[in-house]
Amino acid sequence: MVLQYKKKSANRWKKYPGKDKVEGDIHDYDFRLLDKDKSKVLVEKDTYEKVMKRFRQIEFFKSKET
C-alpha cells in the first residue's frame, strides 16, 4: 500500500516520506491510501489518524488470511 499526502490548498499528491519529514503540522495536510499498484484508492482524502486506522485494519485482516 502507498500512503500519499498533500497540503490542503495544493492540488498534487506526493508520496509520504514519514511523519518526521513533513514540514509543518500534520493537521495541515490531507492523506489518502492506495494499493501498491496505485490503481485503486483504498481510502479517499481524510485525516492522518483515520487513514492510518484503516491501514492497520487492512494489514490485520491481510495477515489473518495467511
C-alpha positions in Angstrom: 0.0 0.0 0.0 1.1 3.5 -0.7 0.3 6.5 1.6 0.2 9.9 -0.1 -0.2 13.4 1.3 -0.8 16.9 0.1 -1.3 20.3 1.7 -5.0 21.2 1.9 -4.5 24.0 -0.5 -2.4 22.0 -3.0 -3.6 20.0 -6.0 -0.8 17.4 -6.4 -0.4 14.3 -4.2 3.1 13.3 -3.0 4.5 10.1 -1.6 4.5 10.2 2.2 8.1 10.4 3.5 7.3 9.9 7.2 5.8 11.9 10.0 9.2 13.4 11.0 10.0 14.7 7.5 6.7 16.5 6.8 7.1 20.3 7.1 4.7 22.0 9.5 1.8 20.5 11.4 0.4 17.1 10.2 -3.2 18.5 10.5 -2.5 20.9 7.7 -2.4 18.0 5.2 -4.8 15.6 3.6 -3.9 11.9 3.3 -5.0 9.0 1.1 -4.2 5.3 0.8 -3.7 3.5 -2.5 -3.0 -0.1 -3.3 0.6 -1.0 -4.2 0.0 -0.6 -8.0 -1.5 2.9 -7.4 -4.5 1.8 -9.4 -7.2 1.7 -6.7 -7.9 4.3 -4.0 -8.4 2.4 -0.7 -9.1 5.5 1.4 -10.2 8.8 0.0 -8.9 12.1 1.2 -9.1 12.2 5.0 -7.1 12.9 8.2 -3.9 11.1 9.1 -5.5 9.3 12.1 -8.4 8.0 10.0 -6.2 6.8 7.1 -3.8 5.1 9.5 -6.7 3.4 11.3 -7.9 1.9 8.0 -4.3 1.0 7.1 -4.0 -1.0 10.3 -7.3 -2.7 9.7 -6.3 -3.8 6.2 -2.9 -5.1 7.5 -4.6 -7.0 10.3 -7.1 -8.8 8.0 -4.4 -9.4 5.4 -2.3 -11.3 8.0 -5.3 -13.2 9.2 -5.9 -14.7 5.7 -2.5 -16.5 5.6 
